[in-house]
Amino acid sequence: MGQAGMAEAAVRYLRSVRATAPEPVDALPRPELRCVGADERAPLDPREFRRVLGNFATGVAVITAPPDTPGGSPAGFACQSFTSLSLDPPLVAFMVGRTSSTWPRIARAGVFCVNVLGAGQEELCRAFAVSGADKFAGVAYDATPVSGAPRLTGAVAWIDCAIHAVHTGGDHLIVVGRVEALGTQATDDPLLFHRGRFVRLAPP
């Protein structure tokens, strides 16, 4: 059978299929959703977990938010767990511990700014990693154009977001942000974190 004959046979087959009413298809049952039992968890040592995952180098950011009450102060914390998530629509995500005292203030504000730190901003990162202190004391910043969240002076890049969704992830929350505006400020290399310490990009 030549190509023309094969094509005609295919057309006849398709027409016969369309003429026959399709049989109903039963939907598959929904998967059972349940929590993982304590006896099902892998016996991992938390210290070993941190040691191994510490080999994955990350950038360092400070998540900031405007005051959540009139006359209040802005909020912020140092964040290593930040990532881009989606191009269309533009989404980013960061992870924050459930016990964080700063997260409720960011949640009430409903918006935040991701400040990507530069290689010379180790001390700024340490200041925002301290709990209970006035983290913005002596810190230069202005307001992002959409949310008004603090945009830290000298940050390599800034990403102005509205909270899009929040998901649970074990002892952390996964916060998804819808990007409203973004830009770059400094031309420095980014600040990196690897094996429990700050590192810098090696010169080429």
Buried (B, 14 or more C-beta within 10 A) or exposed (E): EEEEEEEEEEEEEEEEEEEEEEEEEEEEEEEEEEEEEEEEEEEEEEEEEEEEEBEEEBBBBBBBBBBBEEEEEBBBBBBBBBEEBEEEEBBBBBBBBEEBEBBEBBBEBEBBBBBBBBBEBBEBBEBBBEEEEEBBEEBEBEBBEBBBBBBBBBBBBBBBBBBBEBEEEEEBBBBBBBBBBBEEBBEBBBBBBEEEEBEBEEEE
